[in-house]
Amino acid sequence: MKSKRFEALAARPVNQDGFVKEWPEVGLIAMNSPGDPVPSLVIKDGVVVELDGKARKDFDMLDLFIANYAIRLEKAEEYMKMDSLEIARMLCDINVGRAQVVDVTTSITPAKITEVLGKMTVLEMMMSMTKMRAREIPSNQCHVTNVKDNMVQIAADSAEAALRGFDEQETTVGIVRYAPFNALAIMVGSNSARPGVLTQCAVEEATELNLGMRGYTAYAETISVYGTEQVFMDGDDTPWSKAFLASCYASRGLKMRFTSGTGSEVQMGYSEGKSMLYLESRCLYVTKGAGVQGTQNGSVSCIGVPAGVPGGIRAVLAENLIGACLDLEVASSNDQTFTHSDLRRVARSLMQMVPGTDFICSGYGAVPNYDNMFAGSNWDAEDFDDWNVIQRDLKIDGGLNPVTEDAAVAARAKGARAIQAIFRELGLPEITDAEVEAATYANGSKDMPDRDVVADLKAAEDMVARGVTGVDFVKALDRAGFGDVAASIFGLLKQRVSGDYLHTSAILTADFKVISAVNCKNHYTGPQTGYVISDERWEQIKNIPAEIDPANY
């Protein structure tokens, strides 16, 4: 006889997920691996000669980069002598200010900070994240893609996403040659609904940099760093080459983040027997040492690896917190499908959603899951109402707004018409009125007509070859009668000159004021300090379309 209870449990979605016992030798351990080094730091004549148990003559390239650039040495030896439990308690103590903690955490080694977080519960890490987030106000980022690389749909979806509150939006491609059109569509669409939305197109690094320099994008984040030397070498990269790439973006006034995440080294077969969190801490120190303003981390596309081992989701929160402790902007992932269980995917996200991070999702899918070209998101367009209700239930600000159908349709129509106009003005393949109408009311690419892909790809290549830049987009939109959208794109381009949005955790308001960790620093020290939801914002969050209004009865 078989237990019918266990038969029913076996059929539950969660039991379709993959799980594995800890296996430290191959890196399948989230935290506190027996292979992790013992924290140590020796400085002689201003030079680090020992780092986490390794003499300078034995340093690999990550050790050398971290020792040379990523640790503040003035008080490092003093802080390394502190008990790790004492530092852990400072992190979640509301009576110890963020600046005091950052002074310590930017002066200790990767092994030491990993040891510190190993002493904390998930609740304590959440309390710490509330204080350690760089920018006082939390925000959110989304993915806008589709399987057809249909630029009209991208423009409409990004317009709706802007209306829903996303301050940053990211697209990618199914066919790499579509990148210029997709980048153009997400920038024009989003800024047709709300000025100042930052957009990017995630593609191969040289292409991504080229698009940014031409004014097709406003930021980048898919610049990956890794926690072991061999994985870096497999990627034909070093910490120095990544730092040089970062300087290229900065030299043209483009915001950018590095990307890393627990599990990547395991996935690529070179974990060196270390825990996922320790290796991720090395990535974050490389990010800090390179002078980059922030990180996209939280396992990201490797989430299935830590999610399969005990304490793996705890380690994901821990890596987000390490980023904040190093005074970096943190885009905390929540952006990759990893489970068949709705309960699990919400539990995974609440640890960033409740305390708030700089960008709670580094890719909420603002499209149906089937259209998400980043392999599907943990949250998709089907979940907009759920997210809004969770904000309302808990009185937290997850960065999104309730939106009425009429407002969404109007925003989508404007975004689609704007991309239609710019295509017409630049002599690109026609976007028909039928396509505009389809995109206005579409849920996903299944509702969109097909385009002539060959003609589109030739036109995209020709547009780049002609030297068309962001300035040409501004002129084309203005000629076509979309003066407000032209002004918004022009506002983004002017940010390249001022450089203000290169500050940590920078986002733009609708009137192009920069909000960052410089002018909006997190000052949380307990109840009614730091970010407190205003009465106006609470009215916006709680007034969801589905609620019953007593005034109607």
VEXGU-278694 format. One record per residue (C-alpha): residue in three letters; x, y, z; residue number from 1. Coordinates in steps of 0.1 Angstrom, whole numbers, plus 2048, in hexadecimal, padded with zeros to 3 digits. Layout:
N
residuo;x;y;z;num
Ala;X;Y;Z;NUM
...
This chain:
553
residuo;x;y;z;num
Met;800;800;800;1
Lys;80B;824;7F8;2
Ser;802;842;80E;3
Lys;7E9;857;7FB;4
Arg;7F6;875;80F;5
Phe;819;870;801;6
Glu;80B;869;7DF;7
Ala;7F9;88B;7DF;8
Leu;819;89C;7EC;9
Ala;82E;88D;7D1;10
Ala;818;89D;7B7;11
Arg;81D;8C0;7C5;12
Pro;830;8D8;7AF;13
Val;84C;8DC;7C8;14
Asn;856;8B8;7C3;15
Gln;85E;8BF;79F;16
Asp;87B;8D5;7AA;17
Gly;89E;8C7;7AC;18
Phe;8AF;8C3;7CE;19
Val;8D2;8B6;7D7;20
Lys;8E4;8AE;7F7;21
Glu;902;8C4;800;22
Trp;921;8BA;7EC;23
Pro;93D;8D2;7F7;24
Glu;958;8C3;7E1;25
Val;946;8CF;7C1;26
Gly;939;8EF;7D1;27
Leu;915;8E3;7D7;28
Ile;913;8F4;7F8;29
Ala;904;916;7FE;30
Met;917;924;81C;31
Asn;931;919;835;32
Ser;944;8FF;820;33
Pro;960;8ED;831;34
Gly;974;8F8;812;35
Asp;96F;91D;819;36
Pro;98F;92F;825;37
Val;994;93C;848;38
Pro;992;962;848;39
Ser;9B4;974;84B;40
Leu;9C5;994;840;41
Val;9E9;99E;843;42
Ile;9F5;9C0;837;43
Lys;A19;9CB;834;44
Asp;A24;9EE;828;45
Gly;A01;9F4;81B;46
Val;A00;9D4;807;47
Val;9EA;9B6;80D;48
Val;A02;998;811;49
Glu;9E9;97F;81E;50
Leu;9C4;97C;815;51
Asp;9AD;962;824;52
Gly;9C9;949;82C;53
Lys;9DC;94E;80B;54
Ala;9FE;95E;808;55
Arg;A02;979;7ED;56
Lys;A19;962;7D8;57
Asp;9FD;949;7D6;58
Phe;9E1;962;7CC;59
Asp;9CC;95A;7AE;60
Met;9C0;978;799;61
Leu;9A1;97D;7AE;62
Asp;9B5;97E;7CE;63
Leu;9CD;997;7BF;64
Phe;9B2;9AE;7B2;65
Ile;99F;9AD;7D3;66
Ala;9BE;9B3;7E7;67
Asn;9C9;9D0;7D1;68
Tyr;9A8;9E2;7CC;69
Ala;98A;9D5;7E0;70
Ile;992;9D8;805;71
Arg;996;9F8;818;72
Leu;9B7;9F2;82B;73
Glu;9B7;A0F;844;74
Lys;9A5;9FC;85F;75
Ala;9A4;9DA;84F;76
Glu;9BA;9C7;868;77
Glu;9A6;9D6;885;78
Tyr;985;9CB;877;79
Met;991;9A9;86D;80
Lys;998;9A3;892;81
Met;973;9A9;89A;82
Asp;95F;98B;8A3;83
Ser;949;982;884;84
Leu;92B;97F;89B;85
Glu;930;9A3;8A7;86
Ile;930;9AF;883;87
Ala;910;99A;87C;88
Arg;8FF;9AB;899;89
Met;90A;9CD;88D;90
Leu;8F9;9C5;86C;91
Cys;8D6;9C0;87A;92
Asp;8D9;9D8;898;93
Ile;8C3;9F7;891;94
Asn;8D9;A0B;8A9;95
Val;8F7;A07;892;96
Gly;8F6;A1D;874;97
Arg;8FC;A11;850;98
Ala;91B;A27;84C;99
Gln;92B;A17;86B;100
Val;924;9F4;85E;101
Val;931;9FC;83A;102
Asp;952;A09;84A;103
Val;957;9E6;857;104
Thr;949;9D0;83B;105
Thr;95D;9E2;820;106
Ser;97D;9DC;834;107
Ile;97B;9B6;839;108
Thr;982;999;822;109
Pro;96B;983;80D;110
Ala;96F;965;826;111
Lys;968;97C;843;112
Ile;948;98B;835;113
Thr;93D;968;82B;114
Glu;943;95C;84F;115
Val;92F;97A;85C;116
Leu;910;972;848;117
Gly;913;94D;850;118
Lys;909;957;874;119
Met;8E9;968;86A;120
Thr;8C5;95B;865;121
Val;8B0;965;847;122
Leu;89C;97D;85D;123
Glu;8BC;98E;86A;124
Met;8C8;992;846;125
Met;8A7;9A2;83C;126
Met;8AA;9BA;859;127
Ser;8CD;9C2;84E;128
Met;8C3;9C7;82A;129
Thr;8A9;9E1;835;130
Lys;8C6;9F5;843;131
Met;8E2;9ED;82B;132
Arg;8D0;9F4;80A;133
Ala;8E4;A11;7FA;134
Arg;8C6;A26;7EE;135
Glu;8AB;A2E;806;136
Ile;88F;A27;7EE;137
Pro;88A;A04;7E0;138
Ser;883;9FF;7BB;139
Asn;87E;9E4;7A0;140
Gln;88A;9DA;77E;141
Cys;879;9C5;763;142
His;87F;9B0;744;143
Val;86D;9B9;724;144
Thr;873;99F;709;145
Asn;860;988;6F1;146
Val;867;969;6DD;147
Lys;862;97B;6BC;148
Asp;879;999;6C4;149
Asn;85B;9AE;6BA;150
Met;864;9D2;6C0;151
Val;840;9DE;6C0;152
Gln;837;9C7;6DC;153
Ile;857;9D1;6EF;154
Ala;84D;9F5;6EC;155
Ala;82A;9EF;6F9;156
Asp;834;9D7;715;157
Ser;84F;9EF;721;158
Ala;836;A0C;721;159
Glu;81F;9F9;737;160
Ala;83C;9EE;74D;161
Ala;847;A12;752;162
Leu;823;A1B;75C;163
Arg;824;9FE;775;164
Gly;843;A0E;786;165
Phe;862;9FD;779;166
Asp;87F;A16;77B;167
Glu;896;9FF;766;168
Gln;88D;9E9;749;169
Glu;8A2;9CE;737;170
Thr;89E;9BD;716;171
Thr;8B1;9A2;703;172
Val;8AE;990;6E2;173
Gly;8A7;96F;6D2;174
Ile;8BA;979;6B3;175
Val;8D8;98E;6BC;176
Arg;8D5;9A4;69D;177
Tyr;8B4;9B1;6AB;178
Ala;8C6;9C2;6C7;179
Pro;8C5;9E6;6B9;180
Phe;8A0;9E4;6B4;181
Asn;898;9D4;6D5;182
Ala;8AE;9EE;6E7;183
Leu;89D;A0A;6D5;184
Ala;87A;9FC;6DB;185
Ile;87E;9F8;701;186
Met;88D;A1B;705;187
Val;872;A2C;6F0;188
Gly;855;A18;6FE;189
Ser;85E;A1C;723;190
Asn;865;A41;720;191
Ser;845;A47;70D;192
Ala;832;A3E;72D;193
Arg;849;A4D;747;194
Pro;868;A62;742;195
Gly;889;A57;751;196
Val;886;A31;74F;197
Leu;8A8;A22;74B;198
Thr;8AB;A06;731;199
Gln;8C4;9EC;725;200
Cys;8C8;9D1;70C;201
Ala;8DB;9B2;719;202
Val;8F0;9A3;6FD;203
Glu;915;99A;6F7;204
Glu;92B;9B3;70A;205
Ala;93B;9C5;6EC;206
Thr;919;9C9;6DB;207
Glu;909;9D5;6FB;208
Leu;924;9EF;700;209
Asn;920;9FA;6DC;210
Leu;8FB;9FF;6E0;211
Gly;901;A13;700;212
Met;91A;A2A;6F0;213
Arg;902;A31;6D3;214
Gly;8E7;A3B;6EB;215
Tyr;8D0;A1D;6E6;216
Thr;8D2;A14;70B;217
Ala;8D6;A26;72C;218
Tyr;8E7;A0B;742;219
Ala;8F5;9E8;742;220
Glu;8F8;9CC;75B;221
Thr;900;9AB;749;222
Ile;925;9AE;74F;223
Ser;92D;98E;761;224
Val;948;987;77B;225
Tyr;951;966;78B;226
Gly;95F;959;7AC;227
Thr;97A;942;7A0;228
Glu;997;947;788;229
Gln;98F;92A;771;230
Val;96C;936;76A;231
Phe;979;959;763;232
Met;993;94A;74B;233
Asp;978;935;73A;234
Gly;966;956;733;235
Asp;986;965;724;236
Asp;985;97F;73F;237
Thr;997;98C;75E;238
Pro;98D;9A5;779;239
Trp;9A2;9BF;767;240
Ser;991;9BA;745;241
Lys;96F;9BD;756;242
Ala;97B;9DD;768;243
Phe;986;9EB;747;244
Leu;964;9E3;738;245
Ala;953;9F5;755;246
Ser;969;A13;74F;247
Cys;95E;A14;72B;248
Tyr;93A;A17;736;249
Ala;943;A32;750;250
Ser;957;A46;736;251
Arg;937;A4B;722;252
Gly;921;A52;73F;253
Leu;90F;A30;73F;254
Lys;903;A20;75F;255
Met;90D;9FC;763;256
Arg;90E;9DF;77C;257
Phe;921;9BF;77D;258
Thr;90E;99E;77F;259
Ser;917;980;794;260
Gly;905;966;7A9;261
Thr;907;947;7BF;262
Gly;909;927;7AB;263
Ser;91B;934;78C;264
Glu;93C;924;794;265
Val;92B;902;79D;266
Gln;918;904;77C;267
Met;938;909;769;268
Gly;94B;8EE;77C;269
Tyr;966;902;78E;270
Ser;95A;908;7B2;271
Glu;97B;8FE;7C2;272
Gly;968;8ED;7DD;273
Lys;95D;90F;7EC;274
Ser;93A;919;7F6;275
Met;924;92C;7DE;276
Leu;922;94A;7F5;277
Tyr;948;94D;7FA;278
Leu;94D;94C;7D4;279
Glu;932;966;7CF;280
Ser;943;97C;7E9;281
Arg;962;97C;7D4;282
Cys;94D;987;7B6;283
Leu;93F;9A4;7CA;284
Tyr;962;9AF;7D6;285
Val;96D;9AF;7B2;286
Thr;94F;9C5;7AA;287
Lys;958;9DC;7C6;288
Gly;97D;9DD;7BB;289
Ala;974;9E5;797;290
Gly;962;A05;7A3;291
Val;941;9FA;795;292
Gln;922;A0A;7A5;293
Gly;90F;9EA;7AA;294
Thr;907;9C5;7A5;295
Gln;8EC;9B0;797;296
Asn;8ED;992;7AE;297
Gly;8D7;979;7C1;298
Ser;8E2;95A;7AC;299
Val;8CF;969;78E;300
Ser;8CF;94F;772;301
Cys;8E1;935;788;302
Ile;8C5;934;7A2;303
Gly;8BD;90F;79C;304
Val;8DF;906;7AB;305
Pro;8DC;916;7CE;306
Ala;8B7;90F;7CE;307
Gly;8BF;8EA;7CD;308
Val;8D5;8E9;7EC;309
Pro;8CC;8EF;811;310
Gly;8CC;913;81B;311
Gly;8D1;91E;7F7;312
Ile;8B7;939;7F6;313
Arg;8C5;946;817;314
Ala;8E7;949;805;315
Val;8D6;95D;7E9;316
Leu;8CA;977;802;317
Ala;8ED;976;812;318
Glu;8FE;97F;7F1;319
Asn;8E5;99C;7EC;320
Leu;8EE;9A8;80F;321
Ile;914;9A6;809;322
Gly;90F;9BC;7EA;323
Ala;8FE;9D6;800;324
Cys;919;9D2;81B;325
Leu;933;9DB;801;326
Asp;91F;9FB;7FA;327
Leu;914;9EF;7D7;328
Glu;8F3;9F5;7C5;329
Val;8E1;9D3;7C7;330
Ala;8CA;9C6;7AD;331
Ser;8BF;9A7;7BF;332
Ser;8B4;990;7A4;333
Asn;892;97E;7AA;334
Asp;892;97B;784;335
Gln;896;957;77A;336
Thr;87E;93A;77B;337
Phe;88B;920;793;338
Thr;86E;90D;7A2;339
His;84D;8FD;799;340
Ser;83F;909;7BB;341
Asp;82D;92A;7BD;342
Leu;833;929;7E3;343
Arg;858;926;7DE;344
Arg;85C;941;7C5;345
Val;84A;95A;7DB;346
Ala;85E;950;7FA;347
Arg;87E;955;7E6;348
Ser;874;979;7DD;349
Leu;866;984;7FE;350
Met;888;987;80E;351
Gln;891;9A3;7F6;352
Met;86D;9B1;7F1;353
Val;867;9B6;817;354
Pro;887;9C9;820;355
Gly;88A;9D8;7FE;356
Thr;8A9;9D9;7E8;357
Asp;8B5;9F2;7CF;358
Phe;8A4;9DD;7B4;359
Ile;88F;9C1;7C3;360
Cys;88E;9AF;7A2;361
Ser;8A9;9B3;789;362
Gly;891;9A5;770;363
Tyr;86C;9A2;779;364
Gly;85D;994;759;365
Ala;846;9B0;74C;366
Val;83A;997;731;367
Pro;82B;975;732;368
Asn;843;95A;73D;369
Tyr;844;94A;71B;370
Asp;851;96C;70C;371
Asn;86D;970;726;372
Met;88D;96B;712;373
Phe;8A1;96A;733;374
Ala;895;946;737;375
Gly;875;951;74A;376
Ser;873;966;769;377
Asn;869;95E;78D;378
Trp;84F;979;788;379
Asp;83C;980;768;380
Ala;820;996;75A;381
Glu;807;97D;767;382
Asp;812;986;78A;383
Phe;80E;9AC;78A;384
Asp;7EE;9AA;79E;385
Asp;7FD;991;7B7;386
Trp;81B;9A8;7BD;387
Asn;805;9C6;7C2;388
Val;7F0;9B4;7DB;389
Ile;80E;9A8;7EE;390
Gln;81A;9CC;7F0;391
Arg;7F7;9D5;7FD;392
Asp;7F5;9B8;815;393
Leu;817;9C0;826;394
Lys;818;9E6;821;395
Ile;839;9E4;80F;396
Asp;846;9F5;7F0;397
Gly;850;9DC;7D6;398
Gly;854;9F7;7BC;399
Leu;834;9F0;7A8;400
Asn;814;A02;7A3;401
Pro;7F0;9F5;79D;402
Val;7E5;9FE;77A;403
Thr;7C3;A00;76A;404
Glu;7BC;9F0;749;405
Asp;7B4;A11;738;406
Ala;7D5;A20;743;407
Ala;7E9;A02;738;408
Val;7D8;A01;716;409
Ala;7DF;A26;711;410
Ala;803;A22;71A;411
Arg;808;A04;704;412
Ala;7F8;A16;6E6;413
Lys;80F;A34;6EB;414
Gly;82E;A1E;6ED;415
Ala;824;A0B;6CE;416
Arg;81C;A2B;6BA;417
Ala;83D;A3B;6C5;418
Ile;852;A1E;6B7;419
Gln;83D;A1E;698;420
Ala;844;A43;693;421
Ile;86A;A3F;699;422
Phe;86C;A22;680;423
Arg;85A;A37;666;424
Glu;870;A56;66C;425
Leu;890;A41;66A;426
Gly;886;A2F;64A;427
Leu;884;A0D;65C;428
Pro;86C;9F1;652;429
Glu;847;9FB;656;430
Ile;835;9F5;677;431
Thr;810;9F3;66D;432
Asp;7F2;A00;67F;433
Ala;7E7;9DC;684;434
Glu;807;9D4;696;435
Val;802;9F2;6AC;436
Glu;7DF;9E8;6B5;437
Ala;7EA;9C4;6BC;438
Ala;805;9CF;6D3;439
Thr;7EE;9E7;6E5;440
Tyr;7D7;9CB;6F0;441
Ala;7EF;9AD;6EF;442
Asn;7F9;998;70D;443
Gly;817;988;6FB;444
Ser;827;97F;6DA;445
Lys;80C;966;6D3;446
Asp;7F5;983;6CD;447
Met;80C;995;6B5;448
Pro;80F;991;68F;449
Asp;831;985;681;450
Arg;849;99E;671;451
Asp;861;99A;654;452
Val;87F;98F;669;453
Val;898;991;64C;454
Ala;88E;9B5;644;455
Asp;88F;9BF;668;456
Leu;8B2;9B1;66D;457
Lys;8C0;9C2;64E;458
Ala;8B1;9E3;659;459
Ala;8BF;9E0;67D;460
Glu;8E2;9DA;66F;461
Asp;8DD;9F7;656;462
Met;8D2;A0E;672;463
Val;8F1;A08;686;464
Ala;907;A0A;667;465
Arg;8F8;A2C;65F;466
Gly;904;A38;680;467
Val;8E2;A3F;68E;468
Thr;8E4;A49;6B3;469
Gly;8CE;A53;6D0;470
Val;8CE;A77;6C3;471
Asp;8BE;A6B;6A3;472
Phe;8A3;A59;6B7;473
Val;89B;A7A;6C9;474
Lys;899;A8D;6A8;475
Ala;883;A72;698;476
Leu;86A;A72;6B5;477
Asp;868;A98;6B6;478
Arg;861;A99;690;479
Ala;846;A7F;694;480
Gly;833;A93;6AF;481
Phe;840;A7F;6CD;482
Gly;851;A9D;6DD;483
Asp;84C;A91;700;484
Val;85D;A6F;6F9;485
Ala;879;A81;6E6;486
Ala;87F;A97;704;487
Ser;880;A78;71B;488
Ile;89A;A67;704;489
Phe;8AE;A87;703;490
Gly;8AD;A89;729;491
Leu;8BC;A66;72A;492
Leu;8D8;A70;712;493
Lys;8E0;A8F;727;494
Gln;8E6;A79;745;495
Arg;905;A6C;732;496
Val;914;A8F;735;497
Ser;90B;A97;759;498
Gly;914;A74;766;499
Asp;8FD;A78;784;500
Tyr;8ED;A56;77F;501
Leu;90F;A45;781;502
His;90B;A48;7A7;503
Thr;902;A28;7BA;504
Ser;8DE;A1D;7B8;505
Ala;8D4;A3A;7A1;506
Ile;8B1;A3B;791;507
Leu;8A0;A59;780;508
Thr;87F;A6A;789;509
Ala;867;A74;76E;510
Asp;876;A97;76E;511
Phe;899;A88;76B;512
Lys;8A5;A8E;78F;513
Val;8BD;A73;79A;514
Ile;8B5;A60;7B9;515
Ser;8D4;A4D;7C5;516
Ala;8E8;A42;7E4;517
Val;8F8;A64;7E3;518
Asn;8D9;A7A;7E7;519
Cys;8C1;A5F;7F4;520
Lys;8D7;A4B;80C;521
Asn;8C7;A30;821;522
His;8C5;A3D;845;523
Tyr;8B2;A20;855;524
Thr;8B6;A1D;87B;525
Gly;895;A0E;885;526
Pro;870;A15;883;527
Gln;865;A34;870;528
Thr;888;A3A;863;529
Gly;897;A34;840;530
Tyr;87D;A2E;825;531
Val;85A;A33;833;532
Ile;83D;A2F;81A;533
Ser;82C;A51;816;534
Asp;807;A55;819;535
Glu;806;A5D;7F4;536
Arg;819;A3D;7EA;537
Trp;804;A28;802;538
Glu;7E4;A34;7F0;539
Gln;7F4;A2A;7CF;540
Ile;7FE;A08;7DC;541
Lys;7DE;9FE;7ED;542
Asn;7C5;A0A;7D2;543
Ile;7C5;9EB;7BD;544
Pro;7AA;9E8;7A1;545
Ala;79B;9C9;7B1;546
Glu;791;9D9;7D2;547
Ile;76D;9E2;7DA;548
Asp;766;A07;7E1;549
Pro;74C;A0C;7FC;550
Ala;743;A2D;7EB;551
Asn;732;A18;7D0;552
Tyr;719;A09;7E9;553
